Amino acid sequence: MNDSLAEHFNMFVDNRLNQFELSIENDSQYQELQHILYDMKNIPDVALSLHDNLQTIAEKHAYRQGFIDGLTLMAGCST
């Protein structure tokens, strides 16, 4: 049973990461900041600020996906 639970959990995490990656690929602000960061590697303060902004955008998408997952689980339990 523990192996099955661990397997299902790993599948859940993999699916969540895939959904997250698809979500940020379509975020124009994320892509723009990634390009700026790539072009400005030699400017540490600017790069750090851009990294922080990228992380905030990534977290927003992760939380959104978590909320969707929660609603999906709740909907499945109520039927």
C-alpha positions as CSV (number, residue, x, y, z in Angstrom):
1,M,0.0,0.0,0.0
2,N,2.8,2.4,0.8
3,D,4.4,1.8,-2.5
4,S,1.2,2.5,-4.3
5,L,0.7,5.7,-2.3
6,A,4.2,6.8,-3.0
7,E,3.7,6.0,-6.7
8,H,0.5,8.0,-6.9
9,F,2.1,10.9,-5.0
10,N,5.0,11.0,-7.4
11,M,2.6,10.9,-10.4
12,F,0.7,13.8,-8.8
13,V,3.9,15.8,-8.3
14,D,5.1,15.1,-11.9
15,N,1.7,16.1,-13.3
16,R,1.7,19.3,-11.2
17,L,5.2,20.2,-12.4
18,N,4.2,19.6,-16.0
19,Q,1.0,21.8,-15.6
20,F,3.1,24.5,-14.0
21,E,5.7,24.5,-16.8
22,L,2.9,24.7,-19.4
23,S,1.3,27.6,-17.5
24,I,4.5,29.7,-17.2
25,E,5.4,29.1,-20.9
26,N,2.3,31.1,-21.8
27,D,3.0,34.0,-19.5
28,S,4.4,36.8,-21.6
29,Q,5.7,38.7,-18.5
30,Y,7.6,35.6,-17.4
31,Q,9.1,35.1,-20.8
32,E,10.1,38.8,-21.2
33,L,11.9,38.8,-17.8
34,Q,13.7,35.6,-18.7
35,H,15.0,37.2,-21.9
36,I,16.1,40.3,-20.0
37,L,17.8,38.2,-17.4
38,Y,19.6,36.2,-20.0
39,D,20.8,39.4,-21.8
40,M,22.0,41.0,-18.5
41,K,23.9,38.2,-16.8
42,N,26.8,40.5,-16.0
43,I,24.8,43.0,-14.0
44,P,24.3,41.3,-10.6
45,D,21.8,43.8,-8.9
46,V,19.6,43.9,-12.0
47,A,19.8,40.1,-12.4
48,L,18.9,39.5,-8.8
49,S,15.9,41.8,-9.0
50,L,14.8,40.1,-12.2
51,H,15.2,36.7,-10.6
52,D,13.0,37.8,-7.7
53,N,10.3,39.0,-10.1
54,L,10.5,35.7,-12.0
55,Q,10.2,33.7,-8.8
56,T,7.1,35.7,-7.8
57,I,5.5,35.0,-11.2
58,A,6.4,31.3,-10.9
59,E,4.9,31.1,-7.4
60,K,1.7,32.8,-8.6
61,H,1.3,30.1,-11.2
62,A,2.1,27.3,-8.7
63,Y,-0.5,28.6,-6.2
64,R,-3.1,29.0,-8.9
65,Q,-2.5,25.4,-10.0
66,G,-2.7,24.3,-6.3
67,F,-6.0,26.0,-6.0
68,I,-7.3,24.3,-9.1
69,D,-6.1,20.9,-7.8
70,G,-7.9,21.6,-4.5
71,L,-11.2,22.4,-6.3
72,T,-10.8,19.3,-8.5
73,L,-10.3,17.1,-5.4
74,M,-13.3,18.7,-3.7
75,A,-15.5,18.2,-6.7
76,G,-14.4,14.5,-6.9
77,C,-15.3,13.9,-3.2
78,S,-18.8,15.4,-3.5
79,T,-20.0,13.2,-6.3
